[in-house]
Amino acid sequence: MSDKKYGIVTGASRGLGAAIAEELAREGYDLVITYSGQQAKAEEVKARLEKEYGVRIETYKISIQNENEVAEFRKWAEENMGTDLVVLVNNAGTYCNVPADEIDTKLFCDTINVNVNGTFFMCRYFVDLMKSNHFGKIINLCSAVGLRAAPGSIAYASSKFAVRGMTQALALDLGKYNIQVNAIAPGAHKTDMYYDAYKIDPELMDTRTKQCPLQRAGEVSEMWYVVRYFMESDFVTGQVVSPNGGTTMV
């Protein structure tokens, strides 16, 4: 067991999660990065961050919507990483785009289960470590769609609006323990999901990009600055920062 300060980033095998993990590794944090089905990619992230930043990285397979698995993860984390958990980044989630009059009940509930229940389980089971240390940072990944819904977003928007509300409620309840809880609400960034969507409908993605005031998608590396801001700001809590190129203004 280590006594070094560490962080947890869920869903960090690729995309924004991997970018967030890199920023924390750059700042010297040991990390646990979780994945649900992309083990090879998680191991690639682990190897790269350990080599470039000289920190300890552990990978852990988990379905965050499964409360029993989260409880087991909490036990594993204390036994293997210690009790000095400084930052928890709830990045893992699922996405769907189906119109409200077409979506089936299972898809809607599965989206809520992962994005809302999973985020809650992670916070509920790990916050005691931060309370014991009278310090901690929780960063929840929301979405620009969690600020303003988009066509076909009945399930995803519902889940991310909930995460935004959960972030504020956690901030209110945990402030007395010197725990800051904030959210990042990204717009379109150049992730695997973005490129997959582009392959399916390049015309739609081009149209959406041009509708953004900055007329481009974000680079995943631009997530570093938002994470750095939350990590270095000890008087900011219950806030949502949305790097979206101005999309929610138009």
C-alpha positions, 0 to 999 in steps of 0.5 A, spaced: 500 500 500 502 506 498 502 513 502 502 517 496 497 522 494 493 519 488 487 520 483 482 516 480 479 517 473 474 513 470 473 511 463 480 513 462 482 508 456 481 514 451 479 520 449 477 526 454 478 521 460 485 519 457 487 527 457 485 528 464 489 523 466 495 525 463 494 532 466 494 529 473 500 525 471 504 531 469 502 534 476 505 528 479 499 524 481 499 517 482 493 514 478 488 509 477 484 509 471 478 505 470 475 502 463 469 497 462 471 494 455 478 497 452 483 494 456 488 494 451 487 502 450 487 502 458 494 499 458 497 503 453 495 509 457 498 506 463 505 505 459 505 512 456 504 516 462 508 512 467 514 513 461 513 520 460 511 522 467 514 517 472 508 516 476 505 510 478 498 508 474 494 502 475 488 500 471 482 497 473 476 494 470 469 496 472 462 497 470 460 503 474 453 502 474 454 496 478 454 498 485 457 491 488 463 492 483 464 500 485 464 497 493 469 492 491 473 497 487 473 502 493 476 496 497 481 495 492 483 502 492 484 503 499 488 496 500 492 498 493 493 505 493 492 508 500 487 513 503 490 519 501 485 520 495 486 527 492 481 527 486 476 523 483 474 524 476 467 521 474 468 521 466 466 514 465 459 514 461 455 512 455 452 516 449 446 515 445 442 519 440 435 517 439 429 522 438 424 522 444 418 519 440 423 513 438 427 511 444 425 505 447 425 504 455 431 500 456 436 504 452 433 510 456 434 507 463 441 504 461 443 511 459 441 514 466 443 508 470 451 509 467 451 516 467 447 518 473 447 512 478 454 510 476 457 517 478 453 517 484 456 510 486 463 513 485 462 519 489 458 515 495 463 510 496 469 514 495 468 521 499 469 518 505 476 518 504 476 525 502 472 527 508 477 523 513 483 528 510 478 534 510 480 535 503 478 533 496 476 534 489 471 531 485 470 533 478 464 530 474 464 530 466 457 533 464 456 535 457 454 542 453 448 538 452 447 538 460 446 545 459 442 545 453 438 539 450 439 538 442 435 534 438 435 526 439 438 527 446 432 525 451 436 520 454 443 523 454 441 530 456 436 528 462 442 524 464 447 530 464 442 535 467 442 530 472 449 530 473 449 537 473 444 538 479 448 532 483 454 536 482 451 542 485 448 538 491 454 534 492 458 541 493 453 544 498 453 537 502 461 536 502 463 543 503 464 543 510 469 537 509 473 542 504 471 538 498 470 542 492 465 539 487 465 541 480 463 539 473 466 540 466 461 540 460 465 539 454 462 540 447 464 537 441 472 534 441 476 530 437 475 524 440 474 517 437 466 518 438 467 524 434 471 521 429 466 515 429 460 520 428 464 523 422 464 517 418 457 516 419 455 523 417 460 527 415 455 533 412 452 533 419 458 533 423 461 539 418 454 543 419 455 542 427 462 545 427 460 551 422 455 552 427 460 553 433 462 560 433 469 558 433 468 553 427 472 547 430 471 542 434 476 542 441 482 538 441 482 533 447 489 536 450 485 543 451 481 539 457 488 540 460 487 547 462 480 546 465 482 540 470 488 545 472 484 550 474 479 546 478 486 543 481 489 549 483 483 553 485 481 551 492 475 557 493 471 554 487 465 549 488 459 547 485 461 550 478 460 548 471 465 550 466 463 548 459 469 548 453 464 548 447 467 553 442 461 558 444 456 552 442 451 554 447 450 561 446 447 560 439 
